[in-house]
Amino acid sequence: MKKVKIARRQDSRAHFIVCDALFLPFRSNSFNDIVCTEVLEYIPSYKKIIHNITKLAPKSIYSSFPTENREILLIKASRVYRERHWGKIHVRIVDVRSVVQTLLDHGYIVDIDLTSARSTLERIFLQKTLEILRIPYKIPDVGLVEFPTENLIYKFIVQASTIMGTFGIVSRLIWKFFKVQTLHDNYIISAVYGC
């Protein structure tokens, strides 16, 4: 509810409804566009959410969720992720093929894109570096890492993060031009109702 209060302050003309994504209290044809971002990985029966959204018959649906590679890498390589996220916050690895197929079955034309790999690389390698150096800093769950740069070790980590960011951009270009998935953070699904 706290985030809804913040959103209301930012736009007092908008209507906000808090509800369960598995039981959406809206009539069919209620929306032109639906955005479902960073939701599916939090709910065990994510396929039902996609089905429920398509029942509202929007003209376009935009969704994003972590790639399988990202989740598997973080589960294997990040103790912080295993202890604080996996099975507690993120409860499912979302199968992009099933999401796309559900959208196709409901008459949508689907496009898939991928974000870069920066945040995954930071969480895997930088968090481990901090643990080895016994620096009590947890990589943020969302967004880029911002360290106080007066400390030499932090300066080094900021430089390492910049290099990882460059790798993330390269991984996205590989996807863009060759459709080869290397290491990416999120799928971005754009679906438009059939032409």
N, C-alpha and C positions, 0 to 999 in steps of 0.2 A: 504493500500500500504506500510505502514511503516514496517509491519511484513514481507512482501515479500522482501523488501530491505535487511532486516536483514538476511533472509534465503539465499538470493543471495550471501551475503558476506560469509556465512558459507559454501556454496557449489556452486562455480561458474560454475560447469559443468552441474548442473541440469537445467531443463526448468521449468519456472513458468508461469502459466496462471491464471489470475484473471477473474472469470466468475460467472454467476448466476447459482446456483445449480439446479434451475428449468428448465434451458435451457443450458444443457451441450454441448459445441461445439466440440464434438469428434465423430469419426466414431465408429461403432460397432467393437468389437474385438480389441480395441485400447490398452487395459490394461490387464495385468495378475492379478493384485491385486488392490483393491480399499480400502482406509481407509476413513471412514466418521465418525469422532469422534467429539462429542460436536457440532453438526450442527442441527440435527432434531428439537430440542426444540426451535430453533430460528425462524423457518419458519412455517407459518400456514398450508400449504399443504405439510407436511412432507412425506405423502404417495407417492406423485408424485416424490420426490427425490429418494426414494428407487426404484420406478419403472424405473426412468431414469438411475440409476446406473446399474440395471440389464440389460437394453437395450445395455449397453456397453459390455455385456457378459464376465465379468472378471471371472477367475477361483476361486477367493476367494474375499470375502467382509468382512471387519471388521468395526463394528460400535459400538459406545457407546453413551449413553444418560442417563439423570437422571431417576431414578425409579419414579413411580407414588407416592409411599409413601413419598419419599424425597420431591417432589414438594409440595404435600398437607401439609406435616408437616411444611415446611418453609413458605408457604402462611399463615397458621394458626398461627404459633408461632413466626415468625420473622418480626418485624415491618420494619427493614432495608430491608429485602428481598421484602416485599410488596411494599415499597416505591421506591426502586431503581431497582428491577429486574422484578417482575411479571407483565406481560402485556406490558412491555417496552423492555426487552431484551429476557427473556424466555416468549414466547407467546403461547406455547402449552404444555400440558402434553402428552407425546408420549405414545401411547398404544403399548406396546411391542408385544401383540398378533397380531396386524395388521401388524407390521413390519415383524415378523416371518412368518406370513401367506403369505405375498407378496413374501418373499424370497422362501418359499416352493413352491408357485405357479409357480415360474420361474425355478424350478428344483434344488434348492440348499438344501444341508443338513445343518441344523442349530444347533448350540450349544449356550446355554445361560449361562453366568456366571455373578456374581455380585461382585462389589467392596465392601470394608468395609464401615462402617457408620461414620467414624471419622469426615469428614468435615461437614456433616449434623449436627451431635451432637454439634460441635464447633459453628456453625452458630446459632443454636437454643439456646443453653444454655449459651455459653460464651458471645455472643453478649448481651443477656438479662442481664447477670451479670454485664457487663460493663455499660449498660444503668442505672441499679439500683445504681451502685457505682458512676455514673456520670463521668465515664472515657471516654474522647473523642477519642475512638479508634474504627475504623470500621474493623471487621473481613475481611481479604482479600477474594476476589472473587474466587481466584484459589490458590491451594497449601495449605501448612500447616501454622498454625499461628506461627509467630515469634515475641515474645515480648522482649523488653529490660528487662533483669532479675535483674537489680539492685534494682528495686522497689519491695517491699514485696508483694503488691497486684498482680503485674505481675508474681512474683514467684508462688503465689498460683494458678493463672490462668494457668500457664504452667503445674503445677502438675495436675490440673483438666483435662487439655487437654490430658495429657499422659494417665490418667485413661480412658478417653473417647476413646482414640486410642485403648486401650486394649479391650474395649467393642466392638469396630468396628471389631477387628480381630476375636473375639468370634462369632459375628453375621455372619461373612463370613464363619467360620468353620461350624456353624449350617447349613448354606446353602449348603456347600460343601458335608457334610456327610448325611444330612437328607432332602435336597431340600426344607427346610422350610424358607420362606423369612421373616425376622424380619425387621430390618431397614438397608437399604443399600443405597449407594450414586448413583451408576450407574449400568445400564445393560451393559454387554459387549457381543456383538453378533459376533460370528464367523460363516461365511457361506462359504461352499465349494461346487462348482458346482458338481452335482450328479455323483456318481461313477458307 
